[in-house]
Amino acid sequence: MKTREEAFALVCTHINNKNLIKHMLATEVIMSFLAKHFGEDEQLWGIAGLVHDVDYMQTEKEPEKHADVGANLLESLGYPAELVQAVRSHNPMNGSQKQSTFDECLYTADPLTGLIVACALIHPDKKLSSIDTPFIISRFKEKRFAAGANRDQIQNCEKLGLSLEKFIQLGLSAMQGISKELGL
């Protein structure tokens, strides 16, 4: 198993966009919280969240290749098969299928980070500590707000046995724990 430090170094080698790295850090912490919730390997799931967009800059103009290229890279570097599968299947545009709770969690957590960040950024102090779950739920219902945060994908949390409120609460708590690293 690769260490978190090795995974972060890999991300920094392939990604030079600070906001994308912050998204990947946020996904990492949400995945760790989800792993704890489901009694799974927090390190493994966290690393999957951290590296899930490692190929984003390379595949930006070919979204149907996104996550497949990254999964192949991770596989070649010796990352565990279940992590490679979760990364590959978080982008349905590449034709892969979700096969496990791990896969479903990464697919569902990915867009939640953008919604939560957008909610923090419209607050006067731009801090995660200033927003709460009801505020995020109210913004979730506004389709134009943070339009890039796929609502259907976020609502996939219900397939995991989590209500939308519980899922958002979990994601917000996770991200609040790394607010300094996120600059929020």
QUINORKA-V459392 format. One record per residue. N is the residue number from 1. RES is the residue in three letters. NEAR is the number of other C-alpha atoms within 8 Angstrom. D_LAST is the distance of its C-alpha to the last C-alpha in Angstrom with 2 decimals. Layout:
BEGIN
{{N & RES & NEAR & D_LAST} {N & RES & NEAR & D_LAST}}
END
This chain:
BEGIN
{{1 & MET & 5 & 30.91} {2 & LYS & 7 & 28.52} {3 & THR & 6 & 26.07} {4 & ARG & 8 & 22.31} {5 & GLU & 6 & 22.62} {6 & GLU & 8 & 25.15} {7 & ALA & 12 & 23.05} {8 & PHE & 10 & 20.06} {9 & ALA & 8 & 22.66} {10 & LEU & 10 & 24.08} {11 & VAL & 12 & 20.83} {12 & CYS & 9 & 20.42} {13 & THR & 7 & 24.09} {14 & HIS & 9 & 23.83} {15 & ILE & 12 & 20.45} {16 & ASN & 7 & 19.57} {17 & ASN & 6 & 16.83} {18 & LYS & 6 & 13.42} {19 & ASN & 6 & 11.73} {20 & LEU & 8 & 14.44} {21 & ILE & 12 & 13.92} {22 & LYS & 10 & 10.27} {23 & HIS & 10 & 12.00} {24 & MET & 13 & 14.64} {25 & LEU & 11 & 12.61} {26 & ALA & 15 & 11.18} {27 & THR & 15 & 14.83} {28 & GLU & 14 & 16.09} {29 & VAL & 13 & 14.50} {30 & ILE & 15 & 15.55} {31 & MET & 16 & 18.93} {32 & SER & 13 & 19.34} {33 & PHE & 12 & 18.86} {34 & LEU & 11 & 21.31} {35 & ALA & 13 & 23.72} {36 & LYS & 10 & 23.77} {37 & HIS & 7 & 24.40} {38 & PHE & 6 & 27.24} {39 & GLY & 6 & 28.63} {40 & GLU & 8 & 28.06} {41 & ASP & 9 & 27.17} {42 & GLU & 12 & 23.50} {43 & GLN & 8 & 23.66} {44 & LEU & 8 & 25.44} {45 & TRP & 15 & 23.22} {46 & GLY & 15 & 20.02} {47 & ILE & 11 & 21.63} {48 & ALA & 15 & 22.63} {49 & GLY & 17 & 19.08} {50 & LEU & 15 & 18.17} {51 & VAL & 13 & 21.23} {52 & HIS & 11 & 21.70} {53 & ASP & 11 & 21.02} {54 & VAL & 12 & 22.69} {55 & ASP & 12 & 25.20} {56 & TYR & 11 & 23.04} {57 & MET & 8 & 23.79} {58 & GLN & 6 & 27.41} {59 & THR & 11 & 27.93} {60 & GLU & 8 & 25.82} {61 & LYS & 5 & 29.09} {62 & GLU & 7 & 30.76} {63 & PRO & 9 & 28.56} {64 & GLU & 7 & 31.55} {65 & LYS & 10 & 31.33} {66 & HIS & 16 & 27.61} {67 & ALA & 17 & 27.18} {68 & ASP & 10 & 30.93} {69 & VAL & 10 & 30.77} {70 & GLY & 15 & 27.85} {71 & ALA & 12 & 29.73} {72 & ASN & 9 & 32.83} {73 & LEU & 8 & 31.07} {74 & LEU & 10 & 29.69} {75 & GLU & 11 & 33.17} {76 & SER & 7 & 34.82} {77 & LEU & 6 & 32.68} {78 & GLY & 8 & 33.77} {79 & TYR & 11 & 30.79} {80 & PRO & 8 & 32.07} {81 & ALA & 7 & 33.62} {82 & GLU & 6 & 31.59} {83 & LEU & 11 & 28.28} {84 & VAL & 14 & 29.88} {85 & GLN & 11 & 31.00} {86 & ALA & 14 & 27.61} {87 & VAL & 18 & 26.07} {88 & ARG & 13 & 29.10} {89 & SER & 14 & 29.16} {90 & HIS & 14 & 25.55} {91 & ASN & 12 & 26.86} {92 & PRO & 8 & 29.97} {93 & MET & 9 & 30.88} {94 & ASN & 13 & 32.33} {95 & GLY & 7 & 34.80} {96 & SER & 9 & 33.72} {97 & GLN & 6 & 33.84} {98 & LYS & 10 & 31.65} {99 & GLN & 6 & 33.86} {100 & SER & 6 & 31.97} {101 & THR & 7 & 29.32} {102 & PHE & 8 & 27.28} {103 & ASP & 14 & 27.66} {104 & GLU & 14 & 26.85} {105 & CYS & 12 & 23.64} {106 & LEU & 15 & 22.26} {107 & TYR & 12 & 23.45} {108 & THR & 13 & 21.82} {109 & ALA & 13 & 18.41} {110 & ASP & 11 & 17.97} {111 & PRO & 13 & 17.35} {112 & LEU & 12 & 15.40} {113 & THR & 12 & 12.19} {114 & GLY & 12 & 12.59} {115 & LEU & 12 & 13.41} {116 & ILE & 11 & 10.46} {117 & VAL & 9 & 8.01} {118 & ALA & 9 & 10.62} {119 & CYS & 12 & 10.75} {120 & ALA & 13 & 7.25} {121 & LEU & 10 & 8.10} {122 & ILE & 7 & 11.44} {123 & HIS & 10 & 10.59} {124 & PRO & 5 & 11.64} {125 & ASP & 6 & 8.83} {126 & LYS & 10 & 6.13} {127 & LYS & 11 & 4.57} {128 & LEU & 13 & 5.60} {129 & SER & 6 & 8.19} {130 & SER & 9 & 9.73} {131 & ILE & 11 & 10.88} {132 & ASP & 9 & 13.76} {133 & THR & 10 & 16.12} {134 & PRO & 7 & 18.60} {135 & PHE & 9 & 16.22} {136 & ILE & 13 & 15.25} {137 & ILE & 10 & 19.00} {138 & SER & 8 & 20.03} {139 & ARG & 9 & 17.96} {140 & PHE & 10 & 19.28} {141 & LYS & 6 & 22.71} {142 & GLU & 7 & 22.16} {143 & LYS & 7 & 23.30} {144 & ARG & 5 & 22.29} {145 & PHE & 7 & 18.64} {146 & ALA & 9 & 16.68} {147 & ALA & 7 & 20.24} {148 & GLY & 6 & 19.44} {149 & ALA & 10 & 18.18} {150 & ASN & 8 & 21.68} {151 & ARG & 7 & 22.47} {152 & ASP & 6 & 25.60} {153 & GLN & 10 & 23.88} {154 & ILE & 13 & 21.33} {155 & GLN & 9 & 24.36} {156 & ASN & 10 & 26.02} {157 & CYS & 14 & 24.51} {158 & GLU & 9 & 27.68} {159 & LYS & 6 & 29.76} {160 & LEU & 9 & 28.05} {161 & GLY & 6 & 29.10} {162 & LEU & 9 & 25.67} {163 & SER & 8 & 25.36} {164 & LEU & 10 & 22.61} {165 & GLU & 9 & 21.28} {166 & LYS & 8 & 21.45} {167 & PHE & 10 & 19.83} {168 & ILE & 12 & 16.82} {169 & GLN & 10 & 16.65} {170 & LEU & 11 & 16.91} {171 & GLY & 13 & 14.23} {172 & LEU & 12 & 11.68} {173 & SER & 8 & 12.87} {174 & ALA & 12 & 12.73} {175 & MET & 12 & 9.14} {176 & GLN & 9 & 8.23} {177 & GLY & 6 & 10.48} {178 & ILE & 10 & 8.63} {179 & SER & 11 & 5.03} {180 & LYS & 6 & 6.22} {181 & GLU & 7 & 7.82} {182 & LEU & 9 & 5.36} {183 & GLY & 5 & 3.79} {184 & LEU & 9 & 0.00}}
END
